[in-house]
Each structure stands twice: as C-alpha cells, then as structure tokens.
Amino acid sequence: MENLIGLLVLAPLLGAGVLLCGGRRLDRTGHWIGTLLAAASFVIGVVLFADLLGRPADDRELGATVFSWVPVGGFRADVGFQLDQLSMTFVLLITGVGSLIHLYSVGYMEHDERRRRFFGYLNLFLAAMLLLVLADNYLLLYVGWEGVGLASYLLIGFWQHKPSAATAAKKAFLVNRVGDVGLSIAVMLMFTTFGTFAFGPVLEHAEEAGEGKLTAIGLMLLLAACGKSAQVPLQSWLGDAMEGPTPVSALIHAATMVTAGVYLIVRSGAVFDGAPDAQTAVVTVGAVTLLFGAIVGCAKDDIKKALAGSTMSQIGYMILAAGLGPIGYVFAIMHLVTHGFFKAGLFLGAGSVMHGMNDEVDMRRYGGLRTYMPVTFVTFGLGYLAIIGFPGLSGFFSKDKIIEAAFAKGGTEGWILGGAALLGAAITAYYMTRVMLMTFFGEKRWQPDERGELPHPHESPRTMTIPMIVLAFGSVFAGGLFSINDAFLKWLEPVTGHAEGHSPVTATQVTAATMVVLVVGFALAWAQYGRRPVPVTAPPGGLLVRAARRDLLQDDFNHVVLVRGGEHLTRSLVYVDHTLVDGVVNGTAASVGGLSGRMRRLQNGFARSYAVSMFGGAAVLIAATLLMRAV
C-alpha cells in the first residue's frame, strides 16, 4: 500500500505535465484527461482510506521514502510521504471535491480557447496541495506550499487579458510571499533547534526546546498560515482572487489553498501546545478574522466577493479552533471538511448563476431566479442552510462544536472568544440570507449586458449540475455522519489528540444561543431585502458600510503602513547612505587627497627649497637642544 501514496501526487502531476506540454493536439480531449487523472487520484485515496480503516486505531500510519533529496554529510532531507488520519482526511477532500470541480469546469470552460491549459493548471494545483499534506517533513511541505502559491497565481490570472485579473494574481502572489517568509524562517529555526526537518523528531521533542524557541517557531508558522489562509493581516488578496474563473474560486476556497494554513497549525500542534503565547496569537487572529470577513461579506454586491468574505470568516472559525489546542484541533478539521462541501457548492452555484446571467456578478441585477434555475436554487439553498448552521445540516454540527470549544477555554478569554463566535454566526446568517434573497427571490432586476442584450436565465448543463448535487448531499449529511458515535473525533484523535474542557455553558445552551442569533440574522436580512424592493444601484450607506465595501480599508492600511512605510524607509536608508556613509567615505578620500596635495608642494624638485628645509630643521633642533640645557 505504501507504493500507492506516491501515485496520489503523481497522477495529477502527470496530468499537468501532459496538458501543459502536449500542445494543441490535446485541445479536444485535454479537459477529460485532467478530470480522469484527478478522479484516479481520488480512487487511489479511497483504496488507501479503506486500508487504514482495516488497521487498529493506533497503527494507521503509512510511510514511503521516494528518494534521498539532499544528502550532505550528516544532513539528510528525503522526498518522503506520511499518510495518517490527518493527511488522509485532506487527501479525500482535495481529490474528491477537486474532481467534482474538474467535472464542473468541463461545462463552465466549454467555450474557452485555452481550456486545456486551464485543466493543466488545475491538475498542478491538486498535485501541489497533495504534496503539501502528504510530506513527512517541513522542507518538503515547503515545496508543496510554494507549488500551491504558483498554481494559484496561474489560475487567478488565467484571464490575464483583463488587467484586473493580472493585478489580482500579482497581489495574491506578493501577499503570500510575506507569509512564506514566515514558513522559511520557521523551517530554519526547526533545523537549528532539532537538527532535522522531519515531523516525527520535531514534534516528539518539541517540549524539550524551551518555550522561547517554540514561541518563535509558532509565530512564524502563524504568519505563514495567515498568508495562505487569508487571515488578518494578510487577507487582502482573497477578495481580488475572484477575478479568476469561478471553478478556481471553488478550488481555492473549499479544498486547497485556504485550508493549508489550518493544516499547518494542526499538524504542528505539539509546537503550539508548548507555546501559550503563540496559541493566544492564533486564537486572536482567528476571532478577529471571523468577524472581519463576516462584516465584509455583508456589504458586497458581487456574489463571488460576498462568498469570499464568507470564506475568510469560516477559515477564521477554523483558526480559532486550532488555537484552542487539543480541545479544538478535531473540530477545526471537522469544520474544514464540512466547509469544503458547502462552500464548494456555493461557489459552483454562483458560477451557475453567472453562466445563466451572461457573466453578471452584481446581485442587485439578479432577482427571481429560483423558477428559472431550479437545480441551482435547491443546491445553493442547501449550501446556504449548511453555512448558517441550520439544525441537522453539516455546518450545524461543526460550527456549534467550535463555539462550545471557545467557551470551554474558560475565564474571561473563553467568554470573549465564545461571544465573538456567536456574533459571527449572527452576521453569517444575515449576509448569507441577503445573498439568497437578492439572487433567487424578489422582482427581476435584470439589466442589459455590455452588448445591450438582456440575459435569458437557464439551468446549467449536467456537467455543472451533477457536481453541485453531489456537494449538496455533503452539505446536508456530512456533519451528521461525522457526529454519529463521535466517529470523526475517534478517527482523528490518535493524531491530533483531544481534551475535554470545562465549559461554563452546556451544549444545549450553545445550540439555543446559536438558534437565537441565526433567527435574528435572518430576520434582519428579511426585513431589509425580503420585504423591501432591492434597488439596482447600491445606496451610499453609512461610514461602516462604505468601509466594508472597501474591505474595511485593508488595502488602504497596507498602502499606508507597508507601501508608503516601505517608501519612507527606503528614502531614509538612501539619505543615510548618501549623507553618512558616502559622507564618511568621500570625506576621508577628500582629506587624504587634500593632505597629499599640500605635502606634494614640499617635494618640488628645487635644491634651494630642500636646503632651506634642512637649514630650518637644523635650526629647530639646535634651538630645542639649547632650550633643554637651559632648563
């Protein structure tokens, strides 16, 4: 079975190589090649999953070393894979949801001349993400981490003829480079501390390293996670990433890139368990981001950007849970998986709406689409109910567990974190109800497109609706299945561990509170968008609304603090270089030059001048001698 692990990565990597290097002869079949190889990776994952299930709970780990990558003296870095319960969960999510997105893309990208290349990039994305979660050491994980960054750059900017798409791709690439610096520093710190990059020795001996070193490593890992998972303060790229084709949005937001940060923190749990300050930083980032993203989602009229704010917020829940330590690791991954189903379904549903509305993204120009797109309406609606935590659906089981774990933190911190999570649930219910009402209910607000043609909404082809239906089933049933006899907890506990906290509130009280805030959020959205006509143009709004439309001024903040700050720092360094460094160097040179010029006047080649100098020197010596004798 160990030999199959490498095939998980090899199948989509082979697809990427064939599609990107095969030329135009593959234009007619390339999309099916990419889809079949993604599905092949999923099938291999299912086979390996069945093998793990057949093993005892404490023996569910497979390893495979492909080759020795960097053997130098006593140092050795291998290309090696580790398949355990945690990486297996990600493998099934990445390949399963990824394959559905590939199938959806067959219809969505049908008329794109560069469809073969698009599927090559999709395969590359899957291969990089699989390498990331299957690596058995941090150095190889870093390779997959950078591969995900490259693939996201290529896919976000796939329509590079649009300046906005090219700019968004560069922005995502550069912002993620900031986080990647954190991961590279963390890897170097691990090597200097433990003498290895391998997960086993690093995590087993983490407690021996000392709290200071673990805090430094943990904070650098958090910086890396903030970049990939779009958490404060490195979240500014996520909304602009919607410029890519909709399947890219679904892949990034549901199954690959933004989940990488959560995986990194949970995989490195032993590091954070020994660094309480780093854990506090993690929960703080998660709590701030879940509210930040939710508020941004409330003000977006672009359906994809509203869902992007939602992703930012839901990943915030996961980061919050991961920062709680063993109490929350399992629930962070559980919510990650359920989110993979309903968020992929929501994005594919948004793409279906755009497909039927001439690529219109402004929800103020939708309305009444439920009768024209019934399959999209039902599948999108089920994803909507799941994300707001409607009882019995997936999000209800996973999000409530995170809220319970937040309260179980105890003390004032527990009340603050639990309150933030509840407030985020209320805002989620509001902005997702707003999306639902503006898109599928109310009056028709359709407007002519750039060519002056009114859209003619229609249901999408089966290649698009079948993945949406499958994801809708996951949105409905996954959370409940995971919760039967604590199946998901028992599955992950041997890897992540689990600890019961002493919560000041019971599970029943948490459920009651989440239901109350859900109803409040729904009622506010209904009062604003269900009972009143939706204007085609957005009203000015108050200060908070205007700020939320501009992503709570995150780009302005980055421009002032980072761009202008960098410019001022550069100018200051140039000034210091010109005035101080160059001044000292040039001043020294000028002094030596001036002194040598004056001394050169004494060496003029005239004998009389030398005679006068000798006479003067002799006179000075005689005078000095007579003076010393007199004294």
Secondary structure, DSSP 8 states (H G I E B T S, - for coil): -HHHHHHHHHHHHHHHHHHHHS-GGGTTTHHHHHHHHHHHHHHHHHHHHHHHHTS-GGG--EEEEEEEEEEETTEEEEEEEEE-HHHHHHHHHHHHHHHHHHHHHHHHTTT-TTHHHHHHHHHHHHHHHHHHHHBSBHHHHHHHHHHHHHHHHHHHTTTTTSHHHHHHHHHHHHHHHHHHHHHHHHHHHHHHHHS--BHHHHHHTGGGS-HHHHHHHHHHHHHHHHHHTT-TTS-THHHHGGGS-HHHHHIIIIISGGGHHHHHHHHTHHHHHT-HHHHHHHHHHHHHHHHHHHHHHHT--BHHHHHHHHHHHHHHHHHHHHHTGGGTHHHHHHHHHHHHHHHHHHHHHHHHHHHHTTT--BGGG---GGGT-HHHHHHHHHHHHHHTT-TTSHHHHHHHHHHHHHHTT-HHHHHHHHHHHHHHHHHHHHHHHHHHHHHHSSS------TTS---------HHHHHHHHHHHHHHHHHHHHHHGGGHHHHHHHHHH-------SS-HHHHHHHHHHHHHHHHHHHIIIIISS---SS-----HHHHHHHTGGGHHHHHIIIIIIHHHHHHHHHHHHIIIIIHHHHHHHHHHHHHHHHHHHHH----HHHHHHHHHHHHHHHHHHHHHHHH-
